[in-house]
Amino acid sequence: MVSRVCPLMVLIWVWCLLAEGSPLRDVNNTQDVYQAEEHSSITLTMSPVNTTSDSLQIHLMRLDPLTRIYLYDSRNNLKVITDKQFRGRLQCDLQLVRNGRIECLLSDLRLNDSGIYQWIVAADGRINLQKSQLKVRGKLK
């Protein structure tokens, strides 16, 4: 129960942070589909990310089961938080934000990594949402 409530609280927290005035939302209606073999690596990408400030919140969530995979908040000097299932296997390159995208490398893919992932990126008074689907198939022999 707690694992389902925490990601929802994060989403509400993001909305509240941007509640000053009228935050704008950008929703990417296309859904990236990533396919890979078990034990390989894949780069999940969120773009475009338009930010000119140092205020940036990044949330990467898995929707089923609802799990916060990655959390970063530049305003509170919050350290990167990664879910224990993904710890040591997920590295996000925040330097690419200045180039308009975020990339997270997920290594040693497991069959249970398959699912729908939701990016929530808040910057410059805007919220960007994007879904991605990951399909991991067993390694062919």
Backbone hydrogen bonds, N-H to C=O, Kabsch-Sander energy under -0.5 kcal/mol:
donor,donor_aa,acceptor,acceptor_aa,energy
4,R,1,M,-0.6
5,V,1,M,-1.7
6,C,2,V,-2.4
8,L,4,R,-0.8
9,M,5,V,-2.4
10,V,6,C,-2.1
11,L,7,P,-2.1
12,I,8,L,-2.3
13,W,9,M,-2.6
14,V,10,V,-2.3
15,W,11,L,-2.0
16,C,12,I,-2.4
17,L,13,W,-2.4
18,L,14,V,-1.4
19,A,16,C,-1.5
21,G,19,A,-0.7
24,L,125,G,-1.7
26,D,127,I,-3.3
27,V,25,R,-0.5
28,N,26,D,-0.5
28,N,129,L,-2.7
29,N,27,V,-0.9
32,D,30,T,-0.6
32,D,131,K,-1.2
34,Y,32,D,-0.5
34,Y,133,Q,-3.5
36,A,135,K,-2.2
38,E,137,R,-2.5
39,H,109,L,-3.1
40,S,37,E,-1.8
42,I,106,L,-2.2
44,L,42,I,-0.6
44,L,104,C,-2.9
46,M,102,I,-2.6
49,V,100,G,-2.0
50,N,48,P,-0.6
51,T,49,V,-0.8
56,L,54,D,-0.8
57,Q,122,A,-2.5
58,I,72,Y,-2.7
59,H,120,I,-2.4
60,L,70,Y,-2.4
61,M,59,H,-0.5
61,M,118,Q,-2.7
62,R,67,T,-3.1
63,L,116,I,-2.9
64,D,65,P,-0.6
67,T,62,R,-2.6
69,I,60,L,-2.6
69,I,67,T,-0.7
70,Y,60,L,-1.9
71,L,81,I,-1.9
72,Y,58,I,-2.2
73,D,78,L,-0.7
74,S,56,L,-2.8
77,N,74,S,-0.8
78,L,73,D,-1.7
81,I,71,L,-2.3
82,T,80,V,-0.5
83,D,69,I,-1.9
86,F,83,D,-1.5
87,R,83,D,-1.2
89,R,86,F,-2.3
90,L,86,F,-1.1
91,Q,105,L,-2.1
93,D,103,E,-2.9
94,L,92,C,-1.0
96,L,93,D,-0.9
97,V,94,L,-1.4
98,R,95,Q,-0.8
99,N,96,L,-1.4
100,G,97,V,-2.0
101,R,96,L,-1.6
102,I,46,M,-2.3
103,E,93,D,-0.7
104,C,44,L,-2.7
105,L,91,Q,-3.2
106,L,42,I,-3.2
106,L,104,C,-0.6
107,S,89,R,-2.8
107,S,105,L,-0.6
109,L,40,S,-2.8
113,D,110,R,-2.0
114,S,111,L,-1.5
115,G,134,L,-2.3
117,Y,132,S,-3.7
118,Q,61,M,-3.3
119,W,130,Q,-3.6
120,I,59,H,-2.6
121,V,128,N,-2.7
122,A,57,Q,-2.6
123,A,121,V,-0.5
123,A,126,R,-2.3
124,D,55,S,-0.6
126,R,123,A,-2.0
127,I,24,L,-2.8
128,N,121,V,-3.3
129,L,26,D,-2.8
130,Q,119,W,-1.7
131,K,28,N,-0.6
132,S,117,Y,-2.8
133,Q,32,D,-3.4
134,L,115,G,-3.0
135,K,34,Y,-3.0
136,V,134,L,-0.5
137,R,36,A,-2.4
137,R,135,K,-0.5
